[in-house]
Amino acid sequence: MITDEAKKRYEILVFLNKHGLTATREAFKVSERTLWNWKAMLKKSDGLVESLNPKSRAPKQRRRRVWSPAVVSEIRRVREHHPNLGKEKVFVHLQAFCREKKLVCPKVRTIGRLIADSKDKMRTFPQKVGHNGQMKRLDRTKKSRKPKGFIALRPGQCISLDTIEFHFWGRRIYVITMIDLFSRYAFAHVTTSHASKAAQEFFTRCLQVFPYAVENVLTDNGSEFMKDFDTYLREICLVHWHTYPKTPKMNAHCERFNRTLEDEFFINHTFHLHNIARCNAKLNEWLGWYNIERPHHSLELLSPVQFLSKYAQTNKLTQECNM
């Protein structure tokens, strides 16, 4: 592969052969030693322009972290005795050890690098007995996350869900919310169940009403979005993204809709929570106004339905629409 830099260097060498050293140095501001090095590289490779590709400038001998083996072994012992303890908490245990042994205690970030330098990351994994009687390692299941810097560019590209919890008259009442990141088209439902089956049934009804096909679903790590809900997403072949723990900003659109729901609806209808059916009826009326008439600053003071209509006319969508 010939890079743009290699092509530029080759053009400079052609200019050098044609106009001489003085003109080349004045025109391209390149030192004489560099020019002869490039010429030698080209000659050594029998005229291959690829030989002029920039080489790595990384030092051949790099600095290494040199710490007492006692310190490293103590970090490993703490991580094994208290499985997968974080570097900040290891630092607290390590301070007392280094003080007793009169050793220099590494800082928190250095402890993290020492852990990362080890081949096994000083991490222990649970084990189980396989069908053949041998011990097998149970790897932690990795959850798919929303790509960094993701921005929804079309309706249904990403739908996010969340849950609001109310304590009313000595019982817990939950509001499951859902919003389209692109058009701000939103749904909500009041329920007394926090099970994944309730979230799955709510999401099924939303898919029947939402006018566009859904591609990705974003939720937090709550139990209501596991088991039945996650299984249903797999059955209908939808990608399920999870937010990182204690990171509500990854689901900012739904969190903001929750705030709007509390400030504009539940602040005046809290007394309806004693009757779930009546509360859902009032909520559906408010959602109709929210999706059809309520202007949004993020949509240039259009409602979600008006924004979707404008988007459909502008982009001349050919896909099926159930609006």
C-alpha positions as CSV (number, residue, x, y, z in Angstrom):
1,M,0.0,0.0,0.0
2,I,1.4,3.4,-1.1
3,T,0.5,6.2,1.3
4,D,0.0,9.8,0.4
5,E,3.2,10.7,2.3
6,A,5.2,8.2,0.2
7,K,3.9,9.7,-3.0
8,K,4.8,13.1,-1.8
9,R,8.4,11.9,-1.0
10,Y,8.7,10.3,-4.4
11,E,7.7,13.6,-6.1
12,I,10.3,15.4,-4.1
13,L,13.0,12.9,-5.2
14,V,11.9,13.4,-8.8
15,F,12.2,17.1,-8.4
16,L,15.7,16.6,-6.8
17,N,16.9,14.7,-9.8
18,K,15.6,17.3,-12.2
19,H,16.5,20.6,-10.4
20,G,19.2,19.8,-8.0
21,L,19.8,19.9,-4.2
22,T,19.6,23.7,-3.6
23,A,16.3,24.2,-5.4
24,T,14.8,21.1,-3.7
25,R,15.7,22.3,-0.2
26,E,14.4,25.8,-0.9
27,A,11.1,24.5,-2.4
28,F,10.2,21.8,0.1
29,K,12.2,22.8,3.3
30,V,13.7,19.3,3.6
31,S,17.2,18.7,5.0
32,E,19.9,17.2,2.9
33,R,20.3,14.1,5.1
34,T,16.6,13.3,4.8
35,L,16.8,13.5,1.0
36,W,19.8,11.1,0.8
37,N,18.0,8.7,3.2
38,W,14.9,8.7,1.0
39,K,17.1,8.1,-2.0
40,A,18.9,5.2,-0.4
41,M,15.6,3.6,0.7
42,L,14.3,3.9,-2.8
43,K,17.5,2.4,-4.3
44,K,17.6,-0.4,-1.8
45,S,14.1,-1.5,-2.8
46,D,14.8,-1.4,-6.5
47,G,12.6,1.7,-7.1
48,L,9.5,0.6,-5.1
49,V,7.6,3.7,-4.0
50,E,6.2,1.7,-1.0
51,S,9.6,1.8,0.6
52,L,9.0,5.5,1.2
53,N,6.1,4.9,3.5
54,P,6.7,6.4,6.9
55,K,8.1,4.0,9.5
56,S,7.0,3.7,13.1
57,R,8.7,6.2,15.3
58,A,8.1,4.3,18.5
59,P,11.3,3.8,20.6
60,K,12.9,0.4,20.4
61,Q,13.6,0.4,24.1
62,R,10.7,1.6,26.2
63,R,10.6,2.4,29.9
64,R,9.2,-0.5,32.0
65,R,7.4,-0.4,35.3
66,V,9.9,-1.9,37.8
67,W,8.3,-2.6,41.1
68,S,9.2,-4.8,44.0
69,P,7.9,-8.4,43.4
70,A,6.5,-8.3,46.9
71,V,4.2,-5.4,45.9
72,V,3.0,-7.1,42.7
73,S,2.4,-10.4,44.6
74,E,0.4,-8.5,47.3
75,I,-1.8,-7.0,44.6
76,R,-2.4,-10.4,43.2
77,R,-3.1,-11.9,46.7
78,V,-5.7,-9.2,47.4
79,R,-7.3,-9.7,44.0
80,E,-7.5,-13.4,44.5
81,H,-8.6,-13.3,48.1
82,H,-11.3,-10.7,47.3
83,P,-12.1,-11.5,43.6
84,N,-11.8,-8.7,41.1
85,L,-11.4,-5.9,43.6
86,G,-11.0,-2.5,41.9
87,K,-7.7,-0.6,41.9
88,E,-8.9,2.1,44.3
89,K,-9.9,-0.5,46.9
90,V,-6.7,-2.5,46.3
91,F,-4.8,0.7,47.0
92,V,-6.4,1.0,50.5
93,H,-5.2,-2.5,51.4
94,L,-1.8,-2.1,49.7
95,Q,-1.0,1.1,51.7
96,A,-1.0,-0.8,55.0
97,F,1.2,-3.6,53.5
98,C,3.8,-1.2,52.1
99,R,3.9,0.8,55.3
100,E,4.6,-2.4,57.3
101,K,7.3,-3.6,54.8
102,K,8.7,-0.1,54.3
103,L,8.2,-0.2,50.6
104,V,7.0,2.5,48.2
105,C,3.3,2.2,47.5
106,P,2.3,2.7,43.9
107,K,-0.5,5.1,43.1
108,V,-4.0,4.1,42.1
109,R,-3.4,4.5,38.4
110,T,-0.1,2.5,38.6
111,I,-1.9,-0.3,40.4
112,G,-4.4,-0.4,37.5
113,R,-1.5,-0.6,35.0
114,L,0.2,-3.4,37.0
115,I,-3.0,-5.3,36.9
116,A,-3.3,-4.7,33.1
117,D,0.3,-5.8,32.5
118,S,-0.3,-9.3,33.9
119,K,-1.4,-11.9,31.4
120,D,-4.4,-13.0,33.3
121,K,-5.2,-9.5,34.5
122,M,-5.1,-10.9,38.1
123,R,-8.7,-11.8,37.7
124,T,-10.4,-15.0,39.0
125,F,-13.4,-16.6,37.3
126,P,-16.0,-18.9,38.8
127,Q,-15.8,-22.6,37.6
128,K,-18.2,-25.4,37.1
129,V,-17.9,-29.1,36.4
130,G,-18.4,-30.1,32.8
131,H,-20.1,-33.2,31.5
132,N,-16.8,-35.0,31.3
133,G,-15.9,-34.2,34.9
134,Q,-13.4,-31.5,34.1
135,M,-13.5,-28.0,35.5
136,K,-14.7,-25.3,33.1
137,R,-14.4,-21.5,33.5
138,L,-17.6,-19.5,33.5
139,D,-16.8,-16.4,31.5
140,R,-18.8,-13.2,32.3
141,T,-21.5,-12.6,29.6
142,K,-20.8,-9.4,27.8
143,K,-23.7,-7.0,27.1
144,S,-23.8,-5.0,23.9
145,R,-23.5,-1.3,24.4
146,K,-24.7,1.7,22.4
147,P,-21.9,2.8,20.1
148,K,-19.9,5.8,21.3
149,G,-21.2,9.0,19.7
150,F,-24.3,7.3,18.2
151,I,-26.9,9.7,16.8
152,A,-30.2,8.4,15.4
153,L,-30.6,9.4,11.8
154,R,-34.0,8.0,11.0
155,P,-37.2,7.0,12.8
156,G,-37.0,3.7,14.7
157,Q,-33.2,3.5,14.5
158,C,-33.1,3.5,18.3
159,I,-35.9,3.2,20.8
160,S,-35.1,3.7,24.5
161,L,-37.0,2.5,27.5
162,D,-36.9,3.3,31.2
163,T,-39.0,3.0,34.3
164,I,-40.3,5.5,36.8
165,E,-41.2,4.4,40.4
166,F,-43.8,6.0,42.6
167,H,-44.7,5.3,46.2
168,F,-48.4,5.9,46.6
169,W,-50.5,4.9,49.6
170,G,-48.0,2.4,50.9
171,R,-47.5,0.6,47.6
172,R,-45.2,0.8,44.6
173,I,-46.5,1.9,41.2
174,Y,-44.3,1.8,38.1
175,V,-44.5,3.8,34.8
176,I,-42.8,2.2,31.9
177,T,-41.7,4.8,29.3
178,M,-40.5,4.5,25.7
179,I,-39.3,7.2,23.3
180,D,-37.9,7.3,19.7
181,L,-34.5,9.1,19.8
182,F,-35.0,10.6,16.4
183,S,-38.6,11.9,16.4
184,R,-39.3,12.0,20.2
185,Y,-42.4,9.9,19.6
186,A,-43.2,8.6,23.1
187,F,-45.3,6.0,24.9
188,A,-45.9,5.3,28.6
189,H,-47.9,2.8,30.7
190,V,-48.8,2.7,34.4
191,T,-48.5,-0.8,36.1
192,T,-48.1,-2.3,39.5
193,S,-45.8,-5.1,38.1
194,H,-42.0,-4.7,37.9
195,A,-41.6,-8.0,36.1
196,S,-40.0,-8.4,32.7
197,K,-43.3,-9.8,31.3
198,A,-45.0,-6.5,31.9
199,A,-42.2,-4.6,30.0
200,Q,-42.4,-7.2,27.2
201,E,-46.2,-6.7,26.9
202,F,-45.9,-2.9,26.9
203,F,-43.2,-3.1,24.2
204,T,-45.3,-5.4,22.0
205,R,-48.2,-2.9,22.1
206,C,-45.9,0.0,21.3
207,L,-44.6,-1.8,18.2
208,Q,-48.1,-2.2,17.0
209,V,-48.7,1.6,17.3
210,F,-45.4,3.1,16.3
211,P,-45.5,3.9,12.6
212,Y,-41.9,2.7,11.7
213,A,-39.9,-0.4,12.0
214,V,-37.6,-0.6,15.1
215,E,-34.0,-1.5,14.6
216,N,-32.3,-1.1,18.1
217,V,-33.6,-1.0,21.6
218,L,-31.7,0.8,24.4
219,T,-32.4,0.1,28.1
220,D,-30.6,0.2,31.4
221,N,-29.7,-2.9,33.3
222,G,-32.9,-3.2,35.3
223,S,-34.5,-6.6,36.0
224,E,-37.7,-5.5,34.1
225,F,-35.6,-5.5,30.9
226,M,-34.2,-8.9,31.3
227,K,-35.6,-12.5,30.9
228,D,-38.9,-12.3,29.0
229,F,-38.2,-8.8,27.6
230,D,-34.7,-9.7,26.3
231,T,-35.9,-13.1,25.0
232,Y,-38.7,-11.4,23.0
233,L,-36.2,-9.0,21.4
234,R,-34.1,-12.0,20.4
235,E,-37.1,-13.7,18.9
236,I,-38.0,-10.7,16.7
237,C,-34.3,-10.1,15.8
238,L,-33.8,-6.7,17.4
239,V,-30.5,-5.5,18.8
240,H,-30.7,-4.9,22.6
241,W,-28.2,-2.2,23.8
242,H,-27.6,-1.7,27.6
243,T,-26.3,1.4,29.3
244,Y,-23.3,1.2,31.6
245,P,-24.2,0.9,35.3
246,K,-24.8,4.3,37.0
247,T,-24.7,6.1,33.7
248,P,-28.1,7.6,33.0
249,K,-26.7,10.1,30.5
250,M,-26.4,7.2,28.0
251,N,-30.2,7.1,28.0
252,A,-30.6,10.9,28.2
253,H,-33.6,11.2,25.9
254,C,-35.8,8.8,27.9
255,E,-34.6,10.4,31.2
256,R,-35.7,13.8,29.9
257,F,-39.1,12.4,28.8
258,N,-39.5,11.0,32.3
259,R,-38.9,14.5,33.8
260,T,-41.5,16.0,31.3
261,L,-44.0,13.3,32.3
262,E,-43.6,14.0,35.9
263,D,-43.7,17.8,35.5
264,E,-46.5,18.1,33.0
265,F,-48.8,15.1,33.8
266,F,-48.3,13.4,37.1
267,I,-48.0,16.7,39.0
268,N,-51.7,17.2,38.3
269,H,-52.8,13.6,38.2
270,T,-51.1,12.0,41.1
271,F,-54.5,11.3,42.7
272,H,-55.4,9.0,39.8
273,L,-52.7,6.5,40.8
274,H,-55.1,4.8,43.1
275,N,-57.0,3.6,40.0
276,I,-54.6,2.2,37.4
277,A,-57.2,1.9,34.7
278,R,-58.3,5.5,35.0
279,C,-54.8,6.7,35.3
280,N,-53.8,4.9,32.0
281,A,-56.8,6.4,30.3
282,K,-55.8,9.9,31.3
283,L,-52.2,9.2,30.4
284,N,-53.2,8.0,26.9
285,E,-55.1,11.3,26.4
286,W,-52.0,13.3,27.4
287,L,-49.7,11.2,25.2
288,G,-52.0,11.9,22.2
289,W,-51.6,15.6,22.9
290,Y,-47.8,15.1,23.5
291,N,-47.2,13.3,20.2
292,I,-49.6,15.2,17.9
293,E,-49.7,18.8,19.2
294,R,-47.1,19.6,21.8
295,P,-44.2,21.6,20.2
296,H,-40.6,20.5,21.0
297,H,-37.5,22.7,20.9
298,S,-35.4,19.8,19.7
299,L,-37.8,19.4,16.7
300,E,-37.8,23.1,15.7
301,L,-41.1,23.6,17.7
302,L,-42.9,20.9,15.8
303,S,-44.7,18.0,17.4
304,P,-43.4,14.4,16.8
305,V,-46.1,13.6,14.3
306,Q,-45.6,16.9,12.5
307,F,-41.8,16.2,12.4
308,L,-42.3,12.7,11.1
309,S,-44.7,14.0,8.4
310,K,-42.1,16.7,7.3
311,Y,-39.4,14.0,7.4
312,A,-41.4,11.7,5.2
313,Q,-42.1,14.5,2.6
314,T,-38.5,15.7,2.6
315,N,-36.9,12.3,2.2
316,K,-39.7,10.7,0.1
317,L,-39.6,7.5,2.2
318,T,-40.5,4.4,0.2
319,Q,-40.7,2.0,3.2
320,E,-44.1,0.9,4.6
321,C,-45.6,3.4,7.0
322,N,-48.5,2.6,9.3
323,M,-49.1,6.3,10.3
